[in-house]
Amino acid sequence: MAKTKPVFQCSACGHEVAKWVGKCPDCGAWGTVEEVAPAVAAPAGRRAMLPTTAASPISQIDSQLTAARSTGVEELDRVLGGGVVAGSVVLLSGEPGVGKSTLLLEVAHRWAAARDERALYVTAEESAGQVRLRADRTGAVHERVYLAAESDLSIVLGHVEQVRPTLLVVDSVQTMLAPDTDGVIGGVTQVRAVTASLTALAKASGIAVLLVGHVTKDGAVAGPRTLEHLVDVVLQFEGDKNSTLRMVRGIKNRFGSADEVGCFELHDDGITGVADPSGLFLHHRTDSVPGTAVTVALDGKRPLVGEVQGLTVDTQVPAPRRAVSGLDYNRVAMILAVLQSRCGFYVGKQDIYAATVGGMRLIEPAADLAVALAIASSARDTALEPGWVILGEVGLAGEVRRVTATARRLAEAERLGFTTAIVPPGTDAKSSPMKLIEVTSLRGAIRLAGLSKGKG
């Protein structure tokens, strides 16, 4: 009999190599390559087995079996596609302190308060007393919300049998221990075993499971990539520690769209959804100020009206300062080069500051024209017309290019009271009640705004 060669496989991505290596050549993970049993080829004459459940026509499958049930938190329901599905597994990842535990404790409270069903909250990171203090502070105490401070998966499964919940929250999956599996808590093998067991529990019992996941320094979900494949929904909870604004983004969703965004505000007394977040990103004033411009960003499918600000200051320093907050530094540098090369704004000997308002982050090209006009407005010390909203991508030749979903962006701007839109040529929003002014180049937009002459 021929001797079988050993096979080495990465436990994170499944990549196979001929010999053991410390770093996976495919995904770059360290210490995840393990020896596995070689696959045995199936005999050519293997007999077919009678399935226990016959295949059914797709038209006869009851779609109500996967109907979403509201969590009671509207912004979270928006991202989930209407709510959680019975038997589904949702993974919510985010940095420490962003508000994951606070949000899911609120979900458990509203779940139990809205229906005659139980919710079980399992914490492996905090004591029961700490969670109770948070519940008192946020008003999330309810008699049908059960709390267990356990890290042993077997004991957690015992709690599930006793409580009989319809919603299970596990905080967090990286701190749970599967006693029948080798490896340390939080390791690749343990995280995969815990997630697989909880997924099997959800599918067999119909319990909706919400998992809290840690993230790495790069913002990715900690643990093997198979973790994201095991669950049904992957959400990313993010926010700036210096701001109360929090965003929940859909990364994967088997029951709905994966490009929705939910907005929240984190306070001392809990977390609340923000149905109209555009007001957070606008500085409400009655008159226009030099160096400011308003644009509409598209975060997923959600249009957000925000303000960008630019400031130019003369300096004697040989290397002028360039400070950017909330914008893409490289795109701002490109816009400055286009302003100087194509439009005659010699800003090479000036300090340039560009920022957004309210902690908003604008990284899409649709904000290029607004950033350029804000900087030009500051350089000329001339304010733009009030009621303007500006959309457009700026190319290196100084041309203004079209952006996606213009009609949706303009509808949001019109709802907030803006009357005039500076847009690229060929915009497909002719039915908008706003006054549309098309510009083909950055030089033409500067001329339209009255910034061609003056100081600078």
Secondary structure, DSSP 8 states (H G I E B T S, - for coil): ------EEEETTT--EESS--SB-TTT--BS-EEEE-------TT------SS----GGGS-GGGG-EE--S-HHHHHHHTSSEETT-EEEEEE-TTSSHHHHHHHHHHHHHHHSS--EEEEESSS-HHHHHHHHHHHT---TTEEEEE--BHHHHHHHHHHH--SEEEEE-GGG-B-TTS-S-TTSHHHHHHHHHHHHHHHHHH--EEEEEE-B-TTSSBSS-THHHHHSSEEEEEEE-TTSSEEEEEEEEETTS-S--EEEEEEETTEEEE-S-GGGGGS---SS--TTEEEEEEEETTEEEEEEEEEEEEE---SS--EEEESB-HHHHHHHHHHHHHHH----TTEEEEEEESTT--B-SGGGHHHHHHHHHHHHHT----TTEEE--EE-TTSBEE--S-HHHHHHHHHHTT--EEEE-TT-S-TT-SSEEEE-SBHHHHHHHTT-SSS--
